[in-house]
């Protein structure tokens, strides 16, 4: 078995190799909008998991996730060969690709926070000129001339 240090360094190196290959070496137009966001490798250095995101051609256009997955599947063998050549490890790890859900979760959290801010602003506006529903001072005060009981 290897230490976590070596596996971490190798996982990072594999991510760099794959990202560079996708960007510069493999000429599949479906890979143009794919970004490798993270890479991890098992402790036995046999399986490398690469996380990726896909963007659309424009900001408003939805990404084609299915085409991206097909392109990565088609390029898997070539990418694995490049990883084997550039890392020099005894056994070249198998590459698995997983769609990274962190950006979607972050976008959803931002939407929830914006909605909460809007609700807070509505409450603040409603409370601007508000007065208490009861007396100004709702707490009981001892009546004058009557001593307070300390025994309670």
N, C-alpha and C positions, 0 to 999 in steps of 0.2 A: 504494500500500500504506500501511497505517497502522502506527504503532508498537505495541509490545506493551502499552504503558500504556493507550492508548485502547481497544484490544480487551479488555483485562482489566477496565477500568472498565465498558465497555458490557456485557460478559458478566455481571458482577456485578449491574448494574442490571436486565438482562433476568431474571435469577434472582429478584430482589426483586419485580419486576412480576408474574411468573407465580405466585410463591408467594402474594402478596397476592390475586391474582385467584382462585386456587383456593380460598383460605380464605374470602374475603368476597363475591365477585361471581358466581361460577358456581355454580348451585344443583343440582349433580349429586351425589346421595348417595354415589356410588361414589368421588368425589374427597375425601370427608371424612377418610380415613385416610392420605392421601398427603402426604409432606413432601419439598420440594425441598431437596436437600443440597448441590448444587454446580451451577455453570453455566459453560460455556466457549463461546467463539466463535472461529471460524476467523479467520485474519489478514486475510482479505478481507471480513470482516463479513457473509458470506452465509449461514452455517449456525451456529445456536446449539444446543449440546447441553446438555440439562438432565438432571441425575442426580436420581433420586428413590428414596425408600424407602416401603414400605407397611407399616402396622402392622395388627394384627387388632383386632376390636372389644373384646376383652379381652386381658389379658396371656397367657393360655393358648391363645387361639385363633389359628390360622394366618391370615395375611393372604391376601386374595383377589387375587393378582397379575394374573390374567387380566382380571378386571373393572376393575382399576385401569388396566391398559394400554388397554383398550377406551375407558374414560372419557377418558383423556388424548388418545387418537386422535380421539375425537369432539369434544373441546374445542380441538383444535389450531388451527383456523382462527380461532376467537374469541380465543384467547390471542394469536395472531400479530397480530390487529388491535389489541388492547390494547397490545402491545409497540410497534407502529408508531406509535400515537398518542402514547404516553408517552415514547418515546426521541427522536423527531424526526430519525431518520437517513433518508438518501435512499432506501435500499433496506431494507425490513424483512426481517430474516433468517428463513430457514426454521427451524422448531423441531423438534428431534428429542429424544425422551425415551428414556433408558437407565436400566434398573434398577440402582441402586447396590449393588454387591456388597461394599463395605467393611464394613458392619455384620455380615454373615454371616461374613466372613473373621475379623473381630475376635472374634466369638462362638466360632468354631472354635478360634482361638488360645487363648482363655481356657480352653476345655475341655481343650486339650492341656497347658496350664500347670498346671491343677488336677490332672490325671492324673500329671504329673511330680512335683508336690509330694507327692501321696499315695505314689508309689513311693519318693521320697526318705525319707519318714517311715517306711515299712516297713523300708528298709535301715538307718536310724538305730536303730530299735527292735531289729532283729536284731543289730546290732553293739554294743549296750549292754554286755553281759556277756562279749563275745567275747575270746578270748586268741589270740595269734599261733600259727600251726600248727607252727612250728619252734622253734628256740632263741629265747630272749629277745633275744640279740644275734647276728644272723645273719652278721655281718661277720667275716672272717678276722683273726686277730691273730697277730703273730709269736710263735713259740715261744720260751720262755725259754732262754737260753744259746746260741741260734743267731743269728748276725748276719744282718740283712736284706741282700738283694742290691739294690744301687742301680743295677746295670747293666741290668736288665730293661727 
